[in-house]
């Protein structure tokens, strides 16, 4: 089977045209960026995750792990796994 995908570049948090173009349910959503952006992105990520779909975040420094976890959980995700390497954290959540 072949995979189909589209690449779009822009700021999903401020560009409504981009936001509208990608707003639909996905099987997985991934964000490898700083904590503040992940926190701001969490509500939209929840809109874009099918029920049970993973939202995988990484690029979080250790001191902001709890803040990111709480913010993402507050948007309707359940934490399923946390990985830590040196002071970097990745977390896998599931959309409820």
N, C-alpha and C positions, 0 to 999 in steps of 0.2 A: 504494500500500500504506500501511497505517497502522502506526505503531509503538506497542508496548505497553510500559509501564514502571510500576514502583511506586516510591514514595518512602518511605524509612524513615529515621527520625532517631534517633540514639543513638551510643553509643561502641562501635564494632565490636570494640575491643580488650578491653573488660571486660564487655560485656553478652552473655552466652551465648545468651539468647533471640534477640537480634538476629543474632548470629553464625550460629546454626542456621537462622534464617529466610532468610539470604542465601547460605549455603554451597551453591554449585553452580557448574558451569563457565559462564563468560561469554566473549563474543567480544572484549571489551575491559574493562580495569579502569583507573580514573583516580584519582589521589590528588594534590590540590593543597593541601598542608598542610606543616607544618614537618618538617625532616629527622628528628627523633627519632620522630615518629609514622610516617613513611614506613618507617624502619628496623624499627620494631616491627610494622608492618602487612605487611611483605614476605612472611613465611611464609604468612599467610592469603591474600594476593593471589595467590601461586603456586597455592594450592589452588583458587582461583576462576578462574584463567585456563585456557582451552582451550589445548592445545598450539599454539604459534605465535602465540597471542593477544598483543596489546600490553598492557603495563603502563606507563602514562604517568604520570610523577611531575613535579610542579613545586612552586614555592614554596620551593625549596632555595637557601639563601644560598651564594655561591661558596666560602667557606671550608669548607663541609661536603660539597661535591660528591663528592670522592673517597670519603669515609666512606659516603655514601649509595650510591654506585655499587658499592663493594665489598660492602656488606651485601645489596643487592638481587641482585647476581650470585651471592652465596653461597647464595641461596635457589633457584637454578636458572633465572635469567633471563640473557639475553645482551643487552648494550647495543647498540642499533642507531643511535641518534642522540642528540646533545646540542645544545641550543640555549642560548645565553647572551645575556642582555640586562642591561646594567649589571652588578649583582652578583647577579642572579637566574638560576637554572639550571633547565632542564626537560630531562628525559631520557626517551627511549622505549626500553623493553626488550621483548624477546620471550620468552615462556615456552618453555622447552625441555622 
